[in-house]
Amino acid sequence: MIDQKTAPYAALVLRISLGVLFIAHSLLKWLVFTLPGAAGFFQSLGLPGWLAYVTTFVELAGGIALIAGVYARYVAIALIPILLGAIFTVHGANGWQFGNKGGGWEYPAFWSVALFVQFLLGDGAFALRSQKQA
């Protein structure tokens, strides 16, 4: 049974947590690795360097949208490909455990599932712009 009184707040907590993680991940690229450094890393993986700039912006904008609750359920589903990309291009070959050298795929996989749960739950309490369910 789902507690209808607290479920919107559970979705809110999940939404804010996911948003903070995406903003932190974006700021890591901006402030620690730098955007040119992130672009170089993407290129070392065989990806175009410009994709690092796009990814960084999408992570930041998506994180802000999640925290604000701006169509959060659709933002959540739209962010999943970024994490799947991280699994298939960076972390997948490193094994399951994220503590492995180069980081395994458990963390981005769990993060992807949490985004899908946000999509299923909806926007939650205090969302600025929510898509009402039919």
Phi, psi and omega in degrees: 000140178259129178283105184295338180283323185258344182304318178298329179282328174297317177296323177298311181298316178297315181300315181292319179299314179297319179297316179298319179298318180292321178296316179299319180295321177294315181295331175300317178292319181291309193263332183260302182279338189068153182296318175298324177294318177296320178298319177297320178296315178302317180296325179294340177271357183090010178263157177292140182300324181298338180295333177295320179294315179297314181299315180298316179294317181296320177298316180293310181296319179295319178297317178296316180297321178295312181298317181287337183078044178260101183047047189301323182296325180279328174297317180301314182291328180288336181276344182302319179301330177297316181287323176296322175299319178296322179294312188280339181254334186241303194266338187302320182284352184269005180091182186287310189289129180291340177285353177295159176304127182083358179075123176281190187259002182296317183293307178295332176292314178297319179299320177298317179296318179298322176295320178294322176298319177300317177302315181292321181290324186101190189288328180086186183291151173060028176282136180290317180221108181246154175266113181291137178282147181286000000 
